[in-house]
Structures are given as structure tokens and as C-alpha cells.
Amino acid sequence: MAKLIAKRYAEALFEVGFELDKLEQFKDEIKSISSVFESEPKLNNIFTHPRLSKSEKKDILSSLFQGKVSNEVLNLCYITVDKGRERYLKDISEEYKKISNIAQGIVEAKAITAIPMDDKEVITLQNKLSSQLGKKVILSNIVDKSIVGGVLVKLGNKVIDGSIKGRLEQIQRDLNNIRVTQE
């Protein structure tokens, strides 16, 4: 239910953003609003509290974001308050990002490595993935020491395993499948 509600609001914001040629701006703005409430649990608890009036919630939004985000994004937030759906701002932000990325041909990927990648390595891998997919790839690096070495790339539901851990696991599976016969 939450995803469906969030998707409707995100699609409405996307239509406005597309018409005004502000897709990226709106993505950044709705994300920043969501991040503020996510990073400040006490503020989020106050903002989503049922006893706080709609007017008080709008005042909170105005005091935090007036002049810092576009009127369109702020108005979307006001509408969520009017409809009692302000608790879905994070979901709306995530849905908007998905819709916007699809429309712009952007794919987000995660490169999981044992040690942090430097900027040059990130850009090189990002460019290779972009040329293979024919889409713009935004790559983030996540460090996981269990990878041992190499890189594990996650693109949505696709996984490209170039890690040493993955190769060792494949060797183990291959060895387990070998049948030894006695002569």
C-alpha cells in the first residue's frame, strides 16, 4: 500500500518536473527533505505525530525548506500533509528517483570491494558499465572485507561477480561436483 501511495505522488511530481525540465532538481530536493527527517528521528516523530495539526506540520516544512527547495516540491509536501500521508515522504523520494532514473536512462550500480576504490577506478568501471549497457551508470563503492579481492557489481537485480570470494566459491562447487571413481 505504501509503495502504491508513494508511486502516485512520485508520478505526479515527475510529470511536473518533466514539464518544467527540472527532473534532477526535484530529485535532489525531495531527497534532501527525506534525508532531513531520516537523519533526525526526533524531528520525524514530531512531524508525523497525529496530534500535531496540519497547519503546524506545514509550518515545520516552511521553516525548514522555504527558499531552499522549489515551490513545486514544497507544495507536494503540503499536499501529503493535507492528505495525512506525510509519513510517506521517504517512499515518495525513492519512487521519484526510480521513475526519474528510468526516464533519463540512468542505472544505479554498486561496486562492492574489499578495499575502497579510488576516484579513477570508480570512473573507469562506471564508464565500462555505461558503454556495455548503453545507459548512464551512477556507481557507488561499498567496502566489504569478505570479498577478499576483485569486485562484485550489483545492477538492480543483476550481479557481476568478479570477486576472489566468488571465484573460490565456484571452484569449490566445481570440486564438489567431481566424481571420483575407483579402478
C-alpha positions in Angstrom: 0.0 0.0 0.0 2.8 2.4 0.9 4.6 1.8 -2.4 1.3 2.5 -4.3 0.7 5.7 -2.5 4.3 6.8 -2.9 4.3 6.0 -6.6 1.2 8.1 -7.2 2.8 11.2 -5.6 6.1 10.5 -7.3 4.5 10.2 -10.7 2.7 13.5 -10.2 5.9 15.2 -9.2 7.7 13.6 -12.1 5.1 15.0 -14.6 5.6 18.5 -13.3 9.4 18.1 -13.2 9.4 16.8 -16.8 7.2 19.6 -18.0 9.4 22.2 -16.3 12.7 20.4 -17.2 13.6 20.1 -13.5 13.8 16.3 -13.1 17.2 16.3 -11.4 16.5 19.4 -9.3 13.3 17.8 -8.0 15.1 14.5 -7.3 17.7 16.3 -5.2 15.1 18.4 -3.4 12.8 15.6 -2.4 15.8 13.5 -1.4 17.1 16.3 0.8 13.7 16.7 2.5 13.5 13.0 3.1 17.1 12.9 4.4 16.4 15.6 7.0 13.6 13.6 8.5 15.5 10.4 8.2 18.6 11.8 9.9 16.6 13.5 12.7 14.4 10.8 14.3 13.1 13.2 16.9 12.0 15.7 14.3 10.4 12.9 12.3 8.5 11.7 15.3 7.2 15.2 16.0 6.4 15.8 12.3 4.4 12.6 11.9 2.7 12.7 15.3 -1.1 12.5 14.8 -1.8 15.2 17.4 0.2 17.8 15.5 -2.2 19.9 13.4 -1.8 20.1 9.6 -1.1 23.8 10.0 1.7 23.1 12.5 3.2 20.4 10.1 3.1 22.9 7.2 4.8 25.5 9.4 7.6 22.9 10.1 8.0 22.3 6.4 8.1 26.0 5.7 10.6 26.9 8.4 12.9 24.1 7.3 12.6 24.3 3.5 11.1 27.6 2.3 13.5 29.2 -0.1 15.7 26.0 -0.1 13.6 23.9 -2.4 11.3 24.7 -5.2 7.7 25.7 -4.6 6.6 22.6 -6.6 8.4 20.2 -4.2 7.3 22.1 -1.2 3.7 22.1 -2.4 3.9 18.3 -2.9 4.9 18.1 0.8 2.0 20.3 1.8 -0.4 18.1 -0.1 0.9 15.0 1.7 0.2 16.7 4.9 -3.3 17.7 3.8 -4.0 14.1 2.9 -2.4 12.7 6.0 0.4 11.0 4.0 3.5 12.9 5.3 4.9 9.6 6.7 5.4 8.5 3.0 7.9 11.2 2.1 10.9 8.8 2.1 8.9 6.3 -0.1 7.9 9.2 -2.4 11.6 10.2 -2.7 12.7 6.7 -3.5 9.9 6.1 -6.1 10.6 9.5 -7.7 14.3 8.6 -8.1 13.3 5.3 -9.8 10.9 6.9 -12.2 13.3 9.8 -13.0 16.3 7.5 -13.5 14.3 5.2 -15.9 13.1 8.2 -17.9 16.6 9.6 -18.2 18.3 6.2 -18.9 20.2 6.2 -15.7 21.1 2.9 -13.9 22.5 2.9 -10.4 25.1 0.3 -9.5 27.1 -0.8 -6.5 30.7 -1.9 -6.7 31.5 -4.0 -3.7 35.2 -4.3 -3.0 37.5 -5.4 -0.1 39.2 -2.0 -0.1 37.9 1.4 -1.2 38.2 2.2 -4.9 39.9 5.5 -5.7 38.0 8.0 -7.9 39.8 6.9 -11.1 38.8 3.3 -10.6 35.2 4.3 -9.9 35.1 6.4 -13.1 36.8 3.7 -15.2 34.4 1.0 -14.0 31.4 3.4 -14.4 32.4 4.2 -18.0 32.9 0.5 -18.9 29.4 -0.4 -17.5 27.9 2.6 -19.2 29.3 1.6 -22.6 28.1 -2.1 -22.1 24.6 -1.1 -21.0 24.2 1.9 -23.3 23.0 3.9 -20.3 24.4 6.3 -17.9 25.6 4.4 -14.8 25.9 6.0 -11.4 28.3 3.9 -9.4 28.8 3.8 -5.7 31.5 1.9 -3.9 30.8 -0.3 -0.8 33.6 -1.8 1.2 33.1 -5.4 2.3 36.2 -7.2 3.5 34.6 -10.6 2.9 35.0 -10.1 -0.8 38.8 -10.7 -0.3 39.7 -9.1 -3.6 38.3 -8.1 -7.0 34.9 -6.5 -7.4 31.2 -7.6 -7.1 28.9 -5.3 -9.2 25.2 -5.1 -8.5 23.0 -3.5 -11.1 19.4 -3.8 -9.9 18.7 -7.5 -9.9 21.8 -8.3 -11.9 25.1 -9.4 -10.3 28.5 -9.4 -12.0 30.8 -11.4 -9.7 34.5 -10.7 -10.3 35.5 -11.2 -6.7 38.0 -13.6 -5.4 35.4 -14.9 -3.0 33.1 -15.7 -5.8 35.8 -17.4 -7.8 36.8 -19.5 -4.8 33.1 -20.5 -4.2 32.8 -21.5 -7.9 36.0 -23.7 -7.6 34.6 -25.3 -4.5 31.3 -26.1 -6.3 33.2 -27.5 -9.3 35.3 -29.7 -7.0 32.2 -30.9 -5.1 30.7 -32.0 -8.4 33.7 -34.1 -9.4 33.0 -37.7 -9.0 36.0 -39.9 -8.1 35.8 -43.4 -9.4 37.9 -46.3 -8.2 39.5 -48.6 -10.7 
